[in-house]
């Protein structure tokens, strides 16, 4: 009897040790549950817990490595495994399971270092990542996957690809989808040999169950073509200014000293690379060697080739809004975009803390939306909304921009935000001292 009791206790303790904390709830609305208890902000989510939402339920989980797992209404899912080894990423293993409904997965820091050990299962397929931020809708027989940033690989179960496995399944029947393939998704049905690439106009996960207006947005990407990045780096290496070369003294018939001119200041250009509301594009999508670009939706920012920008390490600075363009887009493809105005803008940087803060009013007709964002600044003058500010809802707008020494100091950023269940806004702003 004593031996049996010890064995039972040992099994119970082992189960508790195994069920490690995978994350915490950072937001919940409507009917949502963790295992058999109602979900609440700050509540832990352990490995193996069944997560469920009702007709009006939303559940946002921040994983232990700063990833994001979102469940929308009428969804069942599990964080099957979330074992993080920061010292040896090869020992990190993460496995998520979507049983039914719509869920979004944004890779955390550990997953980005151990993509080979990440698996997202549906009833019919295994999903691996190359990044990544993606959304899935599934029932018992059909799964559809769309990508917000990065790239996924999708494989139907069969042969060596089984639900019990870990990491991505890769083979002849696997298919990849990247964020660059806008307006498309991968669909896989039970028994189908390979996923099918198809239009996402009518059946994307976001259309089946739209995100709330406060769901953190995906980061805007810089150049999506790796070859462009490589070319940009190579070009920058070639334009570094050399020290002056002077001629020897006391030599007749020697030409004057030769100097290499300094590289010019990098300037900011901004605009639309596609037509919107019959307004033609006003900036070319292709850029010269050495320039860099950020683009999001119809908008793009270019920082021209020139002297490397170095972010100050001390002090603070405020900018004035000099130009902008924005539109509100409906999820209904039959409805046209609506122009919006950016007013009362503020943008400031605290270089001691390497942070920025911005806000403005987005005005369209009788509607006014208060847009705010805070985030971090890198040493080369890039600034982005921080994950923490989105997770904690301190920011309601996703921002991605660059700084320049142009005309004594300038900045520009792209922004996007979901305004409500049916509308999203995107825009671009330009600022100077």
ZAMARGU-4260 file (C-alpha; in steps of 0.2 Angstrom, whole numbers, plus 5000, padded with zeros to 4 digits):
<rodrens>
0) 5000/5000/5000 | 5014/5012/5005 | 5023/5008/4989 | 5008/5011/4979 | 5005/5028/4987
5) 5023/5033/4984 | 5021/5028/4966 | 5005/5038/4964 | 5013/5054/4972 | 5028/5052/4961
10) 5017/5052/4946 | 5008/5067/4952 | 5023/5077/4955 | 5031/5072/4938 | 5015/5078/4930
15) 5016/5095/4939 | 5034/5096/4934 | 5031/5092/4916 | 5016/5104/4915 | 5027/5120/4914
20) 5020/5137/4912 | 5020/5141/4894 | 5013/5159/4895 | 5001/5171/4903 | 4984/5178/4898
25) 4986/5197/4893 | 4969/5200/4887 | 4952/5191/4887 | 4934/5196/4882 | 4918/5186/4882
30) 4917/5168/4886 | 4935/5160/4887 | 4942/5146/4898 | 4958/5138/4902 | 4955/5120/4906
35) 4940/5120/4918 | 4942/5138/4924 | 4937/5155/4917 | 4951/5164/4909 | 4957/5180/4917
40) 4971/5193/4913 | 4987/5188/4922 | 4982/5169/4923 | 4995/5157/4919 | 4993/5145/4904
45) 5002/5128/4907 | 5008/5115/4894 | 4993/5104/4890 | 4979/5116/4895 | 4964/5116/4884
50) 4960/5134/4879 | 4942/5137/4873 | 4932/5152/4868 | 4913/5154/4865 | 4903/5164/4853
55) 4910/5181/4859 | 4926/5175/4866 | 4944/5181/4863 | 4959/5175/4872 | 4977/5183/4870
60) 4992/5173/4877 | 5009/5180/4879 | 5021/5166/4879 | 5036/5164/4890 | 5048/5170/4875
65) 5037/5185/4871 | 5027/5176/4857 | 5009/5178/4855 | 4995/5165/4854 | 4977/5172/4850
70) 4961/5163/4850 | 4946/5171/4842 | 4928/5166/4845 | 4922/5147/4844 | 4940/5141/4845
75) 4948/5126/4854 | 4967/5125/4855 | 4981/5118/4866 | 4999/5123/4869 | 5005/5105/4869
80) 5023/5109/4873 | 5033/5125/4877 | 5050/5120/4883 | 5063/5134/4881 | 5082/5133/4883
85) 5089/5150/4880 | 5107/5144/4883 | 5105/5130/4870 | 5092/5134/4857 | 5093/5116/4850
90) 5085/5110/4866 | 5070/5122/4863 | 5054/5112/4858 | 5037/5121/4855 | 5021/5113/4849
95) 5004/5121/4847 | 4988/5112/4842 | 4972/5121/4834 | 4958/5109/4836 | 4944/5120/4828
100) 4941/5138/4825 | 4953/5152/4821 | 4970/5156/4830 | 4985/5166/4827 | 5003/5162/4831
105) 5017/5175/4832 | 5034/5167/4835 | 5043/5172/4851 | 5062/5174/4853 | 5066/5156/4857
110) 5056/5150/4842 | 5065/5161/4830 | 5081/5153/4836 | 5074/5135/4835 | 5062/5135/4820
115) 5067/5117/4817 | 5058/5112/4833 | 5042/5122/4831 | 5026/5113/4826 | 5008/5119/4824
120) 4996/5105/4821 | 4978/5106/4815 | 4967/5090/4813 | 4974/5088/4795 | 4991/5096/4793
125) 5007/5101/4801 | 5013/5119/4800 | 5032/5124/4802 | 5038/5142/4802 | 5052/5153/4794
130) 5049/5168/4805 | 5034/5170/4808 | 5017/5177/4811 | 5002/5168/4804 | 4983/5164/4806
135) 4974/5148/4804 | 4956/5142/4802 | 4952/5124/4804 | 4938/5112/4806 | 4940/5093/4807
140) 4943/5091/4788 | 4950/5107/4781 | 4963/5120/4786 | 4967/5137/4779 | 4983/5146/4783
145) 4987/5165/4779 | 5004/5173/4783 | 5006/5190/4790 | 5025/5191/4791 | 5038/5178/4787
150) 5035/5161/4779 | 5026/5145/4783 | 5028/5127/4777 | 5012/5116/4777 | 5011/5097/4775
155) 4996/5086/4776 | 4997/5071/4788 | 5002/5055/4780 | 5017/5044/4778 | 5031/5051/4789
160) 5022/5066/4794 | 5012/5062/4809 | 5003/5072/4822 | 5014/5065/4835 | 5030/5072/4827
165) 5039/5088/4831 | 5046/5102/4819 | 5040/5105/4801 | 5037/5091/4789 | 5046/5094/4773
170) 5044/5083/4757 | 5037/5082/4740 | 5020/5086/4746 | 5025/5101/4757 | 5020/5119/4751
175) 5027/5136/4757 | 5018/5152/4758 | 5026/5169/4762 | 5019/5186/4767 | 5025/5193/4750
180) 5011/5182/4742 | 4998/5194/4747 | 4980/5189/4744 | 4984/5171/4744 | 4982/5157/4757
185) 4986/5138/4758 | 4972/5126/4760 | 4973/5108/4764 | 4959/5095/4766 | 4959/5078/4774
190) 4967/5065/4762 | 4973/5078/4750 | 4990/5075/4743 | 4997/5092/4745 | 4991/5110/4750
195) 4983/5120/4737 | 4987/5139/4734 | 4972/5149/4732 | 4965/5167/4733 | 4960/5173/4751
200) 4947/5185/4745 | 4932/5176/4752 | 4938/5162/4764 | 4953/5169/4774 | 4954/5165/4793
205) 4952/5184/4796 | 4936/5184/4786 | 4929/5168/4795 | 4933/5177/4812 | 4939/5195/4811
210) 4952/5201/4824 | 4946/5213/4837 | 4952/5231/4834 | 4964/5229/4849 | 4973/5214/4842
215) 4992/5218/4840 | 4996/5220/4822 | 5010/5212/4812 | 5026/5221/4810 | 5028/5230/4793
220) 5042/5222/4784 | 5057/5229/4775 | 5064/5223/4759 | 5055/5206/4756 | 5068/5200/4743
225) 5084/5194/4752 | 5094/5198/4736 | 5090/5217/4738 | 5096/5216/4756 | 5113/5209/4750
230) 5114/5221/4737 | 5111/5236/4749 | 5124/5230/4761 | 5137/5228/4747 | 5133/5245/4740
235) 5135/5253/4757 | 5152/5245/4759 | 5157/5253/4743 | 5153/5271/4748 | 5162/5273/4765
240) 5172/5289/4763 | 5191/5287/4763 | 5204/5298/4771 | 5212/5312/4760 | 5227/5306/4749
245) 5240/5320/4748 | 5254/5321/4736 | 5272/5320/4741 | 5281/5337/4745 | 5294/5344/4734
250) 5291/5335/4718 | 5289/5345/4702 | 5274/5342/4690 | 5264/5332/4702 | 5245/5335/4701
255) 5236/5343/4716 | 5231/5332/4731 | 5217/5319/4727 | 5202/5318/4739 | 5187/5307/4739
260) 5171/5317/4742 | 5161/5313/4758 | 5146/5302/4755 | 5130/5313/4755 | 5117/5314/4769
265) 5104/5300/4768 | 5087/5308/4763 | 5070/5302/4766 | 5057/5300/4752 | 5039/5294/4755
270) 5023/5291/4745 | 5012/5278/4737 | 5019/5264/4726 | 5002/5259/4719 | 4986/5268/4714
275) 4972/5271/4727 | 4955/5279/4724 | 4961/5284/4706 | 4976/5293/4713 | 4991/5287/4703
280) 5007/5281/4712 | 5019/5294/4716 | 5035/5284/4721 | 5044/5270/4712 | 5044/5253/4721
285) 5061/5249/4714 | 5076/5259/4722 | 5094/5263/4717 | 5108/5252/4724 | 5112/5258/4742
290) 5095/5264/4746 | 5084/5255/4758 | 5065/5255/4758 | 5051/5251/4770 | 5034/5247/4763
295) 5017/5242/4770 | 5001/5241/4760 | 5001/5255/4747 | 5014/5265/4755 | 5033/5266/4755
300) 5047/5275/4763 | 5064/5276/4755 | 5080/5281/4764 | 5093/5286/4750 | 5111/5280/4749
305) 5123/5290/4758 | 5133/5292/4774 | 5128/5280/4788 | 5115/5287/4800 | 5121/5285/4818
310) 5108/5288/4831 | 5113/5300/4845 | 5116/5291/4862 | 5111/5306/4873 | 5098/5320/4873
315) 5080/5321/4866 | 5072/5329/4851 | 5054/5333/4845 | 5048/5334/4827 | 5034/5343/4818
320) 5022/5334/4806 | 5026/5340/4788 | 5016/5328/4777 | 5005/5313/4777 | 4993/5302/4768
325) 4981/5289/4775 | 4966/5278/4770 | 4953/5267/4779 | 4951/5250/4771 | 4936/5239/4773
330) 4937/5220/4775 | 4923/5219/4762 | 4932/5219/4745 | 4917/5227/4737 | 4919/5243/4747
335) 4931/5257/4742 | 4944/5264/4753 | 4941/5280/4761 | 4953/5294/4763 | 4958/5300/4780
340) 4968/5315/4787 | 4982/5315/4800 | 4980/5330/4812 | 4988/5336/4828 | 5003/5325/4826
345) 5017/5323/4839 | 5034/5313/4838 | 5048/5314/4850 | 5063/5303/4854 | 5072/5300/4870
350) 5090/5295/4865 | 5096/5292/4883 | 5083/5278/4883 | 5083/5274/4865 | 5064/5276/4864
355) 5051/5286/4854 | 5033/5292/4857 | 5021/5297/4844 | 5002/5301/4843 | 4990/5310/4831
360) 4971/5311/4827 | 4965/5301/4812 | 4950/5310/4805 | 4938/5304/4792 | 4921/5312/4790
365) 4913/5313/4807 | 4925/5300/4815 | 4941/5304/4824 | 4952/5290/4830 | 4966/5293/4843
370) 4982/5285/4837 | 4996/5282/4849 | 5012/5272/4848 | 5028/5270/4859 | 5044/5259/4855
375) 5062/5258/4853 | 5076/5265/4842 | 5091/5256/4834 | 5108/5263/4832 | 5106/5265/4814
380) 5090/5276/4815 | 5076/5263/4813 | 5062/5264/4825 | 5047/5252/4828 | 5033/5249/4840
385) 5039/5238/4854 | 5030/5221/4857 | 5028/5225/4875 | 5018/5241/4871 | 5006/5231/4860
390) 5005/5217/4872 | 5000/5228/4886 | 4989/5239/4875 | 5000/5255/4879 | 5000/5257/4860
395) 4985/5255/4848 | 4995/5258/4832 | 5009/5249/4824 | 5023/5260/4818 | 5039/5257/4808
400) 5050/5271/4802 | 5068/5279/4800 | 5077/5294/4805 | 5089/5305/4794 | 5100/5320/4796
405) 5092/5328/4781 | 5089/5347/4783 | 5094/5346/4801 | 5084/5331/4806 | 5069/5322/4799
410) 5059/5306/4801 | 5046/5296/4793 | 5035/5281/4798 | 5022/5269/4791 | 5007/5265/4802
415) 4993/5253/4803 | 4979/5249/4815 | 4963/5239/4815 | 4950/5252/4819 | 4935/5240/4822
420) 4929/5222/4817 | 4927/5227/4799 | 4940/5241/4795 | 4959/5244/4795 | 4969/5260/4792
425) 4986/5262/4784 | 4996/5277/4781 | 5013/5286/4780 | 5019/5302/4789 | 5034/5313/4787
430) 5042/5324/4800 | 5056/5337/4802 | 5063/5349/4815
</rodrens>
